[in-house]
Amino acid sequence: MEKFLSMPVTNEGNQLVSCNDVKCVEMGDEAGANTTTHVAVFYGSGKVVDVTFTPAVAAANVEVRSSLQDALTSALATSWTNLTREWPPQGVLSNTAGEMITISGVDIS
C-alpha cells in the first residue's frame, strides 16, 4: 500500500511526498549542496524529492533529516488504511534566534 507524508508548504498548502521506495534521506539538495536549507529524499527509482526549509539550520545539524526519517518510518508502520501522515517539522529550530523552521518548497526530479 502506498503511503504519503503530507507536508505544509508556505503559500502552497500541503504537498504529498511518497514514503515508499525510499533509499536514503540526506541533508542538502540532490547535489549535496545547500546543507543548511535543504533535505533530499532519494528513491530506488532514481527520483529525488528536494524539501527546502527556512530559516537555515546550523552547519552539521541533522535534526531536519532525523525528523523526516522518523516521519517516513512512522507512516510506513501504520495500518494500511492510514494513507497519509502529517509532517510539520515541529521542534526543529533554526540557527537564527531559535525560530522554528517551515517548509518553503517541495520539488521532485
C-alpha positions in Angstrom: 0.0 0.0 0.0 1.3 3.4 -0.9 1.9 5.8 2.0 2.5 9.5 1.9 3.7 12.3 4.1 1.6 15.5 3.9 3.9 18.5 4.2 2.6 22.0 4.9 4.4 24.3 2.3 4.3 28.0 2.8 1.9 29.6 0.3 1.2 26.3 -1.4 -0.9 24.3 1.0 0.0 20.7 1.8 2.2 18.6 -0.6 2.1 14.8 -0.6 5.5 13.0 -0.7 5.7 9.2 -1.1 7.1 7.1 1.8 7.6 4.1 -0.4 10.8 3.0 -2.1 12.9 5.5 -0.1 16.6 4.5 -0.1 18.2 7.5 1.6 17.5 10.8 3.3 20.3 13.3 3.4 20.8 16.9 4.4 21.3 19.1 1.3 19.9 19.1 -2.2 20.3 16.4 -4.8 23.9 17.5 -5.5 24.7 17.6 -1.8 24.9 21.4 -1.6 22.7 23.8 0.5 23.0 21.6 3.6 21.6 24.2 5.9 18.3 24.8 3.9 17.5 21.6 2.1 16.9 17.9 2.8 16.7 15.3 -0.1 14.8 12.1 -0.2 16.3 9.6 -2.7 14.2 6.8 -4.1 15.1 3.5 -5.7 13.5 4.6 -8.9 16.2 7.3 -9.2 13.7 10.2 -8.4 14.7 12.7 -5.7 12.4 14.9 -3.7 14.1 18.2 -2.5 12.5 19.8 0.5 13.5 23.4 1.1 13.1 25.0 4.5 13.6 28.3 6.1 15.3 29.7 8.1 18.6 27.9 7.8 19.8 25.5 10.4 23.4 25.3 11.7 26.0 23.5 9.7 26.2 19.8 10.5 22.7 20.0 12.2 20.8 16.8 11.2 17.6 17.4 13.1 15.6 18.1 9.9 16.8 14.8 8.4 16.1 12.9 11.5 12.6 14.3 11.9 11.8 13.5 8.2 13.2 9.9 8.5 11.2 9.4 11.7 8.1 10.6 10.0 8.7 8.3 7.0 9.2 5.2 9.1 6.3 6.0 11.4 4.0 6.4 8.3 5.1 3.0 6.9 4.4 1.4 10.3 0.7 2.5 10.4 -2.3 0.4 9.3 -2.8 0.0 5.5 -5.9 2.2 5.9 -3.9 5.2 7.0 -2.5 6.5 3.7 -1.2 9.9 4.8 0.6 11.2 7.8 1.3 14.9 8.6 4.9 16.1 8.7 5.2 19.5 10.1 8.9 19.7 11.2 7.9 20.6 14.8 10.7 21.1 17.3 13.4 21.8 14.7 15.0 25.1 15.4 17.0 27.3 13.1 20.4 28.7 13.9 18.9 32.3 13.9 17.3 33.3 17.2 15.8 29.8 17.7 12.9 30.2 15.2 11.0 27.1 14.2 11.7 26.1 10.6 8.9 26.0 8.0 8.9 24.2 4.6 9.1 26.7 1.8 9.2 24.3 -1.2 9.0 20.7 -2.3 10.5 19.7 -5.7 10.9 16.4 -7.5 13.5 15.5 -10.1 
